[in-house]
């Protein structure tokens, strides 16, 4: 295996680990806020749009980083 392919796989692995860590932290914070009874002051439409954007970004990063690892 050549050096660029190894570097791409390492970058993909780093991005995958970072994304999984971000998902874990997000879920942990949501559960903590839910238990504490804290409510955001965002409107419902703003919450929906923020969550859609966040989850689409996380899904993209999972696919992108997995593709960097598997396709090179």
PDB file of N, CA, C and O in Angstrom:
ATOM      1  N   UNK A   1       0.849  -1.170   0.000  1.00  0.00           N
ATOM      2  CA  UNK A   1       0.000   0.000   0.000  1.00  0.00           C
ATOM      3  C   UNK A   1       0.902   1.242   0.000  1.00  0.00           C
ATOM      4  O   UNK A   1       1.899   1.305   0.719  1.00  0.00           O
ATOM      5  N   UNK A   2       0.530   2.215  -0.815  1.00  0.00           N
ATOM      6  CA  UNK A   2       1.357   3.418  -0.911  1.00  0.00           C
ATOM      7  C   UNK A   2       1.017   4.431   0.193  1.00  0.00           C
ATOM      8  O   UNK A   2      -0.013   4.328   0.860  1.00  0.00           O
ATOM      9  N   UNK A   3       1.891   5.385   0.359  1.00  0.00           N
ATOM     10  CA  UNK A   3       1.788   6.345   1.464  1.00  0.00           C
ATOM     11  C   UNK A   3       0.518   7.205   1.390  1.00  0.00           C
ATOM     12  O   UNK A   3      -0.120   7.405   2.423  1.00  0.00           O
ATOM     13  N   UNK A   4       0.118   7.727   0.209  1.00  0.00           N
ATOM     14  CA  UNK A   4      -1.118   8.527   0.186  1.00  0.00           C
ATOM     15  C   UNK A   4      -2.350   7.737   0.638  1.00  0.00           C
ATOM     16  O   UNK A   4      -3.211   8.279   1.332  1.00  0.00           O
ATOM     17  N   UNK A   5      -2.439   6.474   0.254  1.00  0.00           N
ATOM     18  CA  UNK A   5      -3.578   5.656   0.675  1.00  0.00           C
ATOM     19  C   UNK A   5      -3.580   5.454   2.189  1.00  0.00           C
ATOM     20  O   UNK A   5      -4.632   5.482   2.828  1.00  0.00           O
ATOM     21  N   UNK A   6      -2.401   5.251   2.749  1.00  0.00           N
ATOM     22  CA  UNK A   6      -2.299   5.084   4.211  1.00  0.00           C
ATOM     23  C   UNK A   6      -2.708   6.373   4.921  1.00  0.00           C
ATOM     24  O   UNK A   6      -3.431   6.335   5.917  1.00  0.00           O
ATOM     25  N   UNK A   7      -2.246   7.507   4.410  1.00  0.00           N
ATOM     26  CA  UNK A   7      -2.601   8.790   5.014  1.00  0.00           C
ATOM     27  C   UNK A   7      -4.100   9.058   4.933  1.00  0.00           C
ATOM     28  O   UNK A   7      -4.692   9.576   5.880  1.00  0.00           O
ATOM     29  N   UNK A   8      -4.713   8.708   3.808  1.00  0.00           N
ATOM     30  CA  UNK A   8      -6.158   8.896   3.649  1.00  0.00           C
ATOM     31  C   UNK A   8      -6.914   7.997   4.624  1.00  0.00           C
ATOM     32  O   UNK A   8      -7.896   8.427   5.228  1.00  0.00           O
ATOM     33  N   UNK A   9      -6.467   6.761   4.779  1.00  0.00           N
ATOM     34  CA  UNK A   9      -7.127   5.860   5.732  1.00  0.00           C
ATOM     35  C   UNK A   9      -6.984   6.366   7.166  1.00  0.00           C
ATOM     36  O   UNK A   9      -7.927   6.276   7.952  1.00  0.00           O
ATOM     37  N   UNK A  10      -5.817   6.894   7.508  1.00  0.00           N
ATOM     38  CA  UNK A  10      -5.627   7.448   8.847  1.00  0.00           C
ATOM     39  C   UNK A  10      -6.507   8.682   9.070  1.00  0.00           C
ATOM     40  O   UNK A  10      -7.083   8.848  10.146  1.00  0.00           O
ATOM     41  N   UNK A  11      -6.610   9.545   8.055  1.00  0.00           N
ATOM     42  CA  UNK A  11      -7.480  10.719   8.175  1.00  0.00           C
ATOM     43  C   UNK A  11      -8.939  10.292   8.302  1.00  0.00           C
ATOM     44  O   UNK A  11      -9.692  10.868   9.087  1.00  0.00           O
ATOM     45  N   UNK A  12      -9.336   9.283   7.528  1.00  0.00           N
ATOM     46  CA  UNK A  12     -10.701   8.760   7.629  1.00  0.00           C
ATOM     47  C   UNK A  12     -10.984   8.172   9.002  1.00  0.00           C
ATOM     48  O   UNK A  12     -12.067   8.365   9.554  1.00  0.00           O
ATOM     49  N   UNK A  13     -10.009   7.452   9.553  1.00  0.00           N
ATOM     50  CA  UNK A  13     -10.185   6.878  10.889  1.00  0.00           C
ATOM     51  C   UNK A  13     -10.298   7.978  11.941  1.00  0.00           C
ATOM     52  O   UNK A  13     -11.110   7.883  12.862  1.00  0.00           O
ATOM     53  N   UNK A  14      -9.473   9.032  11.801  1.00  0.00           N
ATOM     54  CA  UNK A  14      -9.538  10.150  12.749  1.00  0.00           C
ATOM     55  C   UNK A  14     -10.891  10.849  12.662  1.00  0.00           C
ATOM     56  O   UNK A  14     -11.486  11.170  13.691  1.00  0.00           O
ATOM     57  N   UNK A  15     -11.381  11.089  11.452  1.00  0.00           N
ATOM     58  CA  UNK A  15     -12.695  11.712  11.287  1.00  0.00           C
ATOM     59  C   UNK A  15     -13.806  10.837  11.835  1.00  0.00           C
ATOM     60  O   UNK A  15     -14.749  11.342  12.444  1.00  0.00           O
ATOM     61  N   UNK A  16     -13.709   9.532  11.625  1.00  0.00           N
ATOM     62  CA  UNK A  16     -14.719   8.609  12.132  1.00  0.00           C
ATOM     63  C   UNK A  16     -14.738   8.612  13.659  1.00  0.00           C
ATOM     64  O   UNK A  16     -15.809   8.648  14.265  1.00  0.00           O
ATOM     65  N   UNK A  17     -13.578   8.576  14.275  1.00  0.00           N
ATOM     66  CA  UNK A  17     -13.506   8.607  15.739  1.00  0.00           C
ATOM     67  C   UNK A  17     -14.060   9.921  16.271  1.00  0.00           C
ATOM     68  O   UNK A  17     -14.802   9.931  17.254  1.00  0.00           O
ATOM     69  N   UNK A  18     -13.705  11.025  15.631  1.00  0.00           N
ATOM     70  CA  UNK A  18     -14.179  12.338  16.053  1.00  0.00           C
ATOM     71  C   UNK A  18     -15.703  12.434  15.930  1.00  0.00           C
ATOM     72  O   UNK A  18     -16.365  12.979  16.812  1.00  0.00           O
ATOM     73  N   UNK A  19     -16.257  11.903  14.836  1.00  0.00           N
ATOM     74  CA  UNK A  19     -17.701  11.937  14.622  1.00  0.00           C
ATOM     75  C   UNK A  19     -18.422  11.080  15.649  1.00  0.00           C
ATOM     76  O   UNK A  19     -19.433  11.505  16.209  1.00  0.00           O
ATOM     77  N   UNK A  20     -17.918   9.883  15.904  1.00  0.00           N
ATOM     78  CA  UNK A  20     -18.552   9.012  16.895  1.00  0.00           C
ATOM     79  C   UNK A  20     -18.496   9.646  18.279  1.00  0.00           C
ATOM     80  O   UNK A  20     -19.454   9.554  19.047  1.00  0.00           O
ATOM     81  N   UNK A  21     -17.381  10.285  18.595  1.00  0.00           N
ATOM     82  CA  UNK A  21     -17.251  10.978  19.882  1.00  0.00           C
ATOM     83  C   UNK A  21     -18.260  12.120  19.970  1.00  0.00           C
ATOM     84  O   UNK A  21     -18.866  12.325  21.022  1.00  0.00           O
ATOM     85  N   UNK A  22     -18.448  12.863  18.885  1.00  0.00           N
ATOM     86  CA  UNK A  22     -19.410  13.962  18.862  1.00  0.00           C
ATOM     87  C   UNK A  22     -20.835  13.450  19.063  1.00  0.00           C
ATOM     88  O   UNK A  22     -21.624  14.067  19.779  1.00  0.00           O
ATOM     89  N   UNK A  23     -21.161  12.334  18.436  1.00  0.00           N
ATOM     90  CA  UNK A  23     -22.488  11.742  18.603  1.00  0.00           C
ATOM     91  C   UNK A  23     -22.692  11.326  20.053  1.00  0.00           C
ATOM     92  O   UNK A  23     -23.750  11.578  20.630  1.00  0.00           O
ATOM     93  N   UNK A  24     -21.694  10.696  20.640  1.00  0.00           N
ATOM     94  CA  UNK A  24     -21.782  10.251  22.030  1.00  0.00           C
ATOM     95  C   UNK A  24     -21.981  11.443  22.975  1.00  0.00           C
ATOM     96  O   UNK A  24     -22.827  11.394  23.868  1.00  0.00           O
ATOM     97  N   UNK A  25     -21.209  12.500  22.780  1.00  0.00           N
ATOM     98  CA  UNK A  25     -21.330  13.688  23.631  1.00  0.00           C
ATOM     99  C   UNK A  25     -22.702  14.335  23.460  1.00  0.00           C
ATOM    100  O   UNK A  25     -23.304  14.773  24.440  1.00  0.00           O
ATOM    101  N   UNK A  26     -23.203  14.398  22.229  1.00  0.00           N
ATOM    102  CA  UNK A  26     -24.513  14.991  21.966  1.00  0.00           C
ATOM    103  C   UNK A  26     -25.621  14.216  22.677  1.00  0.00           C
ATOM    104  O   UNK A  26     -26.488  14.809  23.319  1.00  0.00           O
ATOM    105  N   UNK A  27     -25.587  12.903  22.559  1.00  0.00           N
ATOM    106  CA  UNK A  27     -26.613  12.070  23.196  1.00  0.00           C
ATOM    107  C   UNK A  27     -26.528  12.191  24.717  1.00  0.00           C
ATOM    108  O   UNK A  27     -27.550  12.272  25.399  1.00  0.00           O
ATOM    109  N   UNK A  28     -25.314  12.202  25.237  1.00  0.00           N
ATOM    110  CA  UNK A  28     -25.117  12.325  26.681  1.00  0.00           C
ATOM    111  C   UNK A  28     -25.663  13.660  27.199  1.00  0.00           C
ATOM    112  O   UNK A  28     -26.318  13.696  28.241  1.00  0.00           O
ATOM    113  N   UNK A  29     -25.401  14.744  26.486  1.00  0.00           N
ATOM    114  CA  UNK A  29     -25.902  16.055  26.894  1.00  0.00           C
ATOM    115  C   UNK A  29     -27.418  16.133  26.802  1.00  0.00           C
ATOM    116  O   UNK A  29     -28.060  16.730  27.666  1.00  0.00           O
ATOM    117  N   UNK A  30     -28.001  15.533  25.759  1.00  0.00           N
ATOM    118  CA  UNK A  30     -29.456  15.531  25.615  1.00  0.00           C
ATOM    119  C   UNK A  30     -30.109  14.785  26.774  1.00  0.00           C
ATOM    120  O   UNK A  30     -31.100  15.250  27.336  1.00  0.00           O
ATOM    121  N   UNK A  31     -29.553  13.630  27.131  1.00  0.00           N
ATOM    122  CA  UNK A  31     -30.111  12.859  28.246  1.00  0.00           C
ATOM    123  C   UNK A  31     -29.962  13.606  29.563  1.00  0.00           C
ATOM    124  O   UNK A  31     -30.866  13.588  30.398  1.00  0.00           O
ATOM    125  N   UNK A  32     -28.837  14.255  29.746  1.00  0.00           N
ATOM    126  CA  UNK A  32     -28.598  15.017  30.977  1.00  0.00           C
ATOM    127  C   UNK A  32     -29.585  16.185  31.079  1.00  0.00           C
ATOM    128  O   UNK A  32     -30.152  16.429  32.144  1.00  0.00           O
ATOM    129  N   UNK A  33     -29.788  16.897  29.986  1.00  0.00           N
ATOM    130  CA  UNK A  33     -30.728  18.020  29.973  1.00  0.00           C
ATOM    131  C   UNK A  33     -32.157  17.533  30.183  1.00  0.00           C
ATOM    132  O   UNK A  33     -32.958  18.206  30.834  1.00  0.00           O
ATOM    133  N   UNK A  34     -32.473  16.374  29.635  1.00  0.00           N
ATOM    134  CA  UNK A  34     -33.814  15.818  29.797  1.00  0.00           C
ATOM    135  C   UNK A  34     -34.077  15.432  31.250  1.00  0.00           C
ATOM    136  O   UNK A  34     -35.168  15.671  31.768  1.00  0.00           O
ATOM    137  N   UNK A  35     -33.084  14.837  31.908  1.00  0.00           N
ATOM    138  CA  UNK A  35     -33.224  14.466  33.309  1.00  0.00           C
ATOM    139  C   UNK A  35     -33.337  15.685  34.204  1.00  0.00           C
ATOM    140  O   UNK A  35     -34.108  15.683  35.164  1.00  0.00           O
ATOM    141  N   UNK A  36     -32.572  16.732  33.896  1.00  0.00           N
ATOM    142  CA  UNK A  36     -32.571  17.932  34.724  1.00  0.00           C
ATOM    143  C   UNK A  36     -33.824  18.778  34.485  1.00  0.00           C
ATOM    144  O   UNK A  36     -34.123  19.682  35.265  1.00  0.00           O
ATOM    145  N   UNK A  37     -34.547  18.488  33.419  1.00  0.00           N
ATOM    146  CA  UNK A  37     -35.757  19.242  33.110  1.00  0.00           C
ATOM    147  C   UNK A  37     -35.483  20.583  32.470  1.00  0.00           C
ATOM    148  O   UNK A  37     -36.364  21.441  32.421  1.00  0.00           O
ATOM    149  N   UNK A  38     -34.283  20.772  31.983  1.00  0.00           N
ATOM    150  CA  UNK A  38     -33.955  22.030  31.307  1.00  0.00           C
ATOM    151  C   UNK A  38     -34.607  22.051  29.935  1.00  0.00           C
ATOM    152  O   UNK A  38     -34.592  21.062  29.202  1.00  0.00           O
ATOM    153  N   UNK A  39     -35.174  23.189  29.611  1.00  0.00           N
ATOM    154  CA  UNK A  39     -35.778  23.330  28.295  1.00  0.00           C
ATOM    155  C   UNK A  39     -35.084  24.453  27.546  1.00  0.00           C
ATOM    156  O   UNK A  39     -34.743  25.489  28.117  1.00  0.00           O
ATOM    157  N   UNK A  40     -34.884  24.227  26.263  1.00  0.00           N
ATOM    158  CA  UNK A  40     -34.300  25.269  25.425  1.00  0.00           C
ATOM    159  C   UNK A  40     -35.349  26.348  25.163  1.00  0.00           C
ATOM    160  O   UNK A  40     -36.550  26.082  25.222  1.00  0.00           O
ATOM    161  N   UNK A  41     -34.906  27.524  24.884  1.00  0.00           N
ATOM    162  CA  UNK A  41     -35.821  28.620  24.574  1.00  0.00           C
ATOM    163  C   UNK A  41     -36.009  28.759  23.068  1.00  0.00           C
ATOM    164  O   UNK A  41     -36.446  29.804  22.586  1.00  0.00           O
ATOM    165  N   UNK A  42     -35.682  27.717  22.338  1.00  0.00           N
ATOM    166  CA  UNK A  42     -35.849  27.719  20.888  1.00  0.00           C
ATOM    167  C   UNK A  42     -37.296  27.388  20.544  1.00  0.00           C
ATOM    168  O   UNK A  42     -37.981  26.676  21.278  1.00  0.00           O
ATOM    169  N   UNK A  43     -37.740  27.917  19.419  1.00  0.00           N
ATOM    170  CA  UNK A  43     -39.063  27.551  18.939  1.00  0.00           C
ATOM    171  C   UNK A  43     -39.014  26.131  18.374  1.00  0.00           C
ATOM    172  O   UNK A  43     -37.940  25.583  18.123  1.00  0.00           O
ATOM    173  N   UNK A  44     -40.181  25.556  18.182  1.00  0.00           N
ATOM    174  CA  UNK A  44     -40.260  24.180  17.697  1.00  0.00           C
ATOM    175  C   UNK A  44     -39.650  24.066  16.300  1.00  0.00           C
ATOM    176  O   UNK A  44     -38.912  23.121  16.021  1.00  0.00           O
ATOM    177  N   UNK A  45     -39.954  25.015  15.432  1.00  0.00           N
ATOM    178  CA  UNK A  45     -39.414  24.949  14.069  1.00  0.00           C
ATOM    179  C   UNK A  45     -37.891  25.098  14.081  1.00  0.00           C
ATOM    180  O   UNK A  45     -37.203  24.452  13.292  1.00  0.00           O
ATOM    181  N   UNK A  46     -37.365  25.936  14.960  1.00  0.00           N
ATOM    182  CA  UNK A  46     -35.920  26.094  15.059  1.00  0.00           C
ATOM    183  C   UNK A  46     -35.268  24.819  15.575  1.00  0.00           C
ATOM    184  O   UNK A  46     -34.203  24.433  15.093  1.00  0.00           O
ATOM    185  N   UNK A  47     -35.888  24.160  16.546  1.00  0.00           N
ATOM    186  CA  UNK A  47     -35.363  22.897  17.055  1.00  0.00           C
ATOM    187  C   UNK A  47     -35.349  21.837  15.969  1.00  0.00           C
ATOM    188  O   UNK A  47     -34.375  21.099  15.824  1.00  0.00           O
ATOM    189  N   UNK A  48     -36.433  21.761  15.206  1.00  0.00           N
ATOM    190  CA  UNK A  48     -36.525  20.760  14.128  1.00  0.00           C
ATOM    191  C   UNK A  48     -35.451  21.010  13.080  1.00  0.00           C
ATOM    192  O   UNK A  48     -34.761  20.079  12.664  1.00  0.00           O
ATOM    193  N   UNK A  49     -35.302  22.262  12.647  1.00  0.00           N
ATOM    194  CA  UNK A  49     -34.305  22.578  11.624  1.00  0.00           C
ATOM    195  C   UNK A  49     -32.884  22.330  12.131  1.00  0.00           C
ATOM    196  O   UNK A  49     -32.046  21.815  11.391  1.00  0.00           O
ATOM    197  N   UNK A  50     -32.610  22.689  13.372  1.00  0.00           N
ATOM    198  CA  UNK A  50     -31.287  22.449  13.940  1.00  0.00           C
ATOM    199  C   UNK A  50     -30.991  20.960  14.028  1.00  0.00           C
ATOM    200  O   UNK A  50     -29.887  20.527  13.697  1.00  0.00           O
ATOM    201  N   UNK A  51     -31.970  20.169  14.472  1.00  0.00           N
ATOM    202  CA  UNK A  51     -31.757  18.727  14.589  1.00  0.00           C
ATOM    203  C   UNK A  51     -31.588  18.069  13.229  1.00  0.00           C
ATOM    204  O   UNK A  51     -30.745  17.187  13.068  1.00  0.00           O
ATOM    205  N   UNK A  52     -32.381  18.490  12.249  1.00  0.00           N
ATOM    206  CA  UNK A  52     -32.244  17.932  10.900  1.00  0.00           C
ATOM    207  C   UNK A  52     -30.853  18.226  10.354  1.00  0.00           C
ATOM    208  O   UNK A  52     -30.194  17.340   9.812  1.00  0.00           O
ATOM    209  N   UNK A  53     -30.411  19.467  10.498  1.00  0.00           N
ATOM    210  CA  UNK A  53     -29.085  19.848  10.015  1.00  0.00           C
ATOM    211  C   UNK A  53     -27.994  19.062  10.737  1.00  0.00           C
ATOM    212  O   UNK A  53     -27.065  18.568  10.098  1.00  0.00           O
ATOM    213  N   UNK A  54     -28.096  18.944  12.051  1.00  0.00           N
ATOM    214  CA  UNK A  54     -27.098  18.215  12.829  1.00  0.00           C
ATOM    215  C   UNK A  54     -27.038  16.751  12.407  1.00  0.00           C
ATOM    216  O   UNK A  54     -25.953  16.226  12.159  1.00  0.00           O
ATOM    217  N   UNK A  55     -28.184  16.090  12.322  1.00  0.00           N
ATOM    218  CA  UNK A  55     -28.180  14.663  12.009  1.00  0.00           C
ATOM    219  C   UNK A  55     -27.779  14.387  10.569  1.00  0.00           C
ATOM    220  O   UNK A  55     -27.152  13.365  10.291  1.00  0.00           O
ATOM    221  N   UNK A  56     -28.127  15.275   9.649  1.00  0.00           N
ATOM    222  CA  UNK A  56     -27.654  15.113   8.268  1.00  0.00           C
ATOM    223  C   UNK A  56     -26.139  15.269   8.195  1.00  0.00           C
ATOM    224  O   UNK A  56     -25.472  14.523   7.477  1.00  0.00           O
ATOM    225  N   UNK A  57     -25.590  16.233   8.932  1.00  0.00           N
ATOM    226  CA  UNK A  57     -24.147  16.430   8.945  1.00  0.00           C
ATOM    227  C   UNK A  57     -23.450  15.210   9.543  1.00  0.00           C
ATOM    228  O   UNK A  57     -22.448  14.742   9.001  1.00  0.00           O
ATOM    229  N   UNK A  58     -23.970  14.692  10.657  1.00  0.00           N
ATOM    230  CA  UNK A  58     -23.352  13.523  11.279  1.00  0.00           C
ATOM    231  C   UNK A  58     -23.436  12.298  10.366  1.00  0.00           C
ATOM    232  O   UNK A  58     -22.481  11.526  10.282  1.00  0.00           O
ATOM    233  N   UNK A  59     -24.571  12.112   9.682  1.00  0.00           N
ATOM    234  CA  UNK A  59     -24.700  10.993   8.748  1.00  0.00           C
ATOM    235  C   UNK A  59     -23.704  11.146   7.600  1.00  0.00           C
ATOM    236  O   UNK A  59     -23.059  10.174   7.207  1.00  0.00           O
ATOM    237  N   UNK A  60     -23.573  12.358   7.059  1.00  0.00           N
ATOM    238  CA  UNK A  60     -22.603  12.602   5.998  1.00  0.00           C
ATOM    239  C   UNK A  60     -21.189  12.272   6.466  1.00  0.00           C
ATOM    240  O   UNK A  60     -20.436  11.613   5.749  1.00  0.00           O
ATOM    241  N   UNK A  61     -20.826  12.726   7.662  1.00  0.00           N
ATOM    242  CA  UNK A  61     -19.475  12.487   8.166  1.00  0.00           C
ATOM    243  C   UNK A  61     -19.215  11.005   8.390  1.00  0.00           C
ATOM    244  O   UNK A  61     -18.104  10.532   8.154  1.00  0.00           O
ATOM    245  N   UNK A  62     -20.223  10.264   8.843  1.00  0.00           N
ATOM    246  CA  UNK A  62     -20.042   8.814   9.009  1.00  0.00           C
ATOM    247  C   UNK A  62     -19.791   8.138   7.665  1.00  0.00           C
ATOM    248  O   UNK A  62     -18.896   7.303   7.539  1.00  0.00           O
ATOM    249  N   UNK A  63     -20.579   8.499   6.674  1.00  0.00           N
ATOM    250  CA  UNK A  63     -20.418   7.901   5.344  1.00  0.00           C
ATOM    251  C   UNK A  63     -19.098   8.332   4.707  1.00  0.00           C
ATOM    252  O   UNK A  63     -18.389   7.509   4.128  1.00  0.00           O
ATOM    253  N   UNK A  64     -18.771   9.607   4.812  1.00  0.00           N
ATOM    254  CA  UNK A  64     -17.545  10.134   4.211  1.00  0.00           C
ATOM    255  C   UNK A  64     -16.302   9.490   4.824  1.00  0.00           C
ATOM    256  O   UNK A  64     -15.410   9.039   4.106  1.00  0.00           O
ATOM    257  N   UNK A  65     -16.251   9.452   6.150  1.00  0.00           N
ATOM    258  CA  UNK A  65     -15.056   8.887   6.797  1.00  0.00           C
ATOM    259  C   UNK A  65     -14.981   7.380   6.581  1.00  0.00           C
ATOM    260  O   UNK A  65     -13.887   6.838   6.422  1.00  0.00           O
ATOM    261  N   UNK A  66     -16.112   6.700   6.572  1.00  0.00           N
ATOM    262  CA  UNK A  66     -16.098   5.266   6.271  1.00  0.00           C
ATOM    263  C   UNK A  66     -15.634   5.019   4.840  1.00  0.00           C
ATOM    264  O   UNK A  66     -14.898   4.068   4.576  1.00  0.00           O
ATOM    265  N   UNK A  67     -16.061   5.868   3.929  1.00  0.00           N
ATOM    266  CA  UNK A  67     -15.629   5.754   2.534  1.00  0.00           C
ATOM    267  C   UNK A  67     -14.146   5.992   2.373  1.00  0.00           C
ATOM    268  O   UNK A  67     -13.497   5.345   1.551  1.00  0.00           O
ATOM    269  N   UNK A  68     -13.601   6.913   3.146  1.00  0.00           N
ATOM    270  CA  UNK A  68     -12.157   7.155   3.093  1.00  0.00           C
ATOM    271  C   UNK A  68     -11.377   5.914   3.548  1.00  0.00           C
ATOM    272  O   UNK A  68     -10.305   5.616   3.023  1.00  0.00           O
ATOM    273  N   UNK A  69     -11.926   5.209   4.520  1.00  0.00           N
ATOM    274  CA  UNK A  69     -11.247   4.022   5.047  1.00  0.00           C
ATOM    275  C   UNK A  69     -11.405   2.835   4.104  1.00  0.00           C
ATOM    276  O   UNK A  69     -10.436   2.129   3.826  1.00  0.00           O
ATOM    277  N   UNK A  70     -12.609   2.615   3.616  1.00  0.00           N
ATOM    278  CA  UNK A  70     -12.901   1.400   2.855  1.00  0.00           C
ATOM    279  C   UNK A  70     -12.547   1.492   1.361  1.00  0.00           C
ATOM    280  O   UNK A  70     -12.194   0.478   0.760  1.00  0.00           O
ATOM    281  N   UNK A  71     -12.631   2.657   0.765  1.00  0.00           N
ATOM    282  CA  UNK A  71     -12.473   2.765  -0.684  1.00  0.00           C
ATOM    283  C   UNK A  71     -11.041   3.031  -1.139  1.00  0.00           C
ATOM    284  O   UNK A  71     -10.788   3.041  -2.344  1.00  0.00           O
ATOM    285  N   UNK A  72     -10.119   3.241  -0.248  1.00  0.00           N
ATOM    286  CA  UNK A  72      -8.744   3.506  -0.683  1.00  0.00           C
ATOM    287  C   UNK A  72      -7.851   2.346  -0.375  1.00  0.00           C
ATOM    288  O   UNK A  72      -6.657   2.391  -0.671  1.00  0.00           O
TER     289      UNK A  72
END
